[in-house]
Structures are given as structure tokens and as C-alpha cells.
Amino acid sequence: RGIIHVAALYLLWRSSERSVRLCVANALAVAREHGADSLAFPLIGAGTRSLPSTRVETIMVEAMKQADFDGSALLVRLPAGAGA
């Protein structure tokens, strides 16, 4: 068990498609290196208002499919208003 922290923000507290893709790829690489067999991701970079959550979800799913990770990767998306 553990936590892999990634930050998809760059200058001016914004995220980009590239930063989200890199975060997913790097987190999965770290998980693989440490022998993890599963990972759960929140929507990375969607809270900065630079990318809509639906776009972030698409980017993340694509990045997960392209990654060299044999375990399971789960995308966790809370319903609108949850936790607010």
C-alpha cells in the first residue's frame, strides 16, 4: 500500500493534456517499479479549470491504455457535488 503523488500543474496553476498524460505514465511506471498490482487515480488536473473533467477522463483513459503496466488501473470519479 502506498500513495504516489503527482501534480499536473504548471506555470499559473494550470494543467495541460501533456501534463496529465505524463502524470499518468509516470505514476504507472513508479507503481510497476515498486511491484504494485493496482492503482486508483482521481481526475488529475481537472480542478484547475484549465481542462474540463470529461476531457481529463478521456486523456487519462488513453494514457492508461498506452502504459506498460500489467496491473489494474482504476479511474475514480466522484459525482458532481460530492464532497463539497
N, C-alpha and C positions, 0 to 999 in steps of 0.2 A: 504494500500500500504506500502511496505517496502522492505528492502533488507536483505537477510540472507547471510552472507559471510562465505564461507568455504574454507579451504586451504588443498588440498590433498597432500601437500609436506611433506616429512620427511627429515631425515638427507641427506645431499648432494643434496638438492633441487630436489629430485626425487619423483615421485608418484608411488603407487602400486595399484594392484587390491583391496587390503584390504582398503587402504586409500580412494579410490574413492567410494567404497561401503559404508563405514562409513560416508563419507560426504553426500551422497545422503540420507541415512537413517536418519541422524541427522537433516539435513535441513528439511526433510518432517515431522519429529517429532516436530521441532520448529514451523513449519507452522501450524500443527494441533493444538498445544498448544495455538497458538495465533488466532485461528479461521480463518485462511486463507483458501480460497476455490480453489486457483490455485497458481501454481508456474511455473516459467520458468527457466531452467537450461542451462548454456553453457556447453561445454565439460570440465569437471573438471579434471585437471591434465594432459591434452593432450599436453600442450605447453612446457612441460619439457623435451621432447624427451625420456622419460622413457617408455611410453606406446603409441602405435600408436592410432590415433584418432578413427579408426574403432573398436579397442578393447575397448577403453574407452566408446564408444557409446553402445556397447553390454553390458558391465558391468553396465552402468547406467540404461539402459532399464530393465535389470534383477532386479536391486535394487529397481527401482520404482515399479515394479510389486509385489515385496515381501513386500513392506512397508505398514504400516497401515495408509493409507491416503485416505480419501473418495473424495477429490477434484481432480482436473485435474493437471497433471504434464506434462509440455511440454519440450522437449529437443530441444534446438536451436543450429543448426549447420550452421555456415556461409560457403559459398562456398569457395573453395581453392583460396587464393589470396585476398579475400575480406577484406577490412580494412587495408591492408598492405601498 
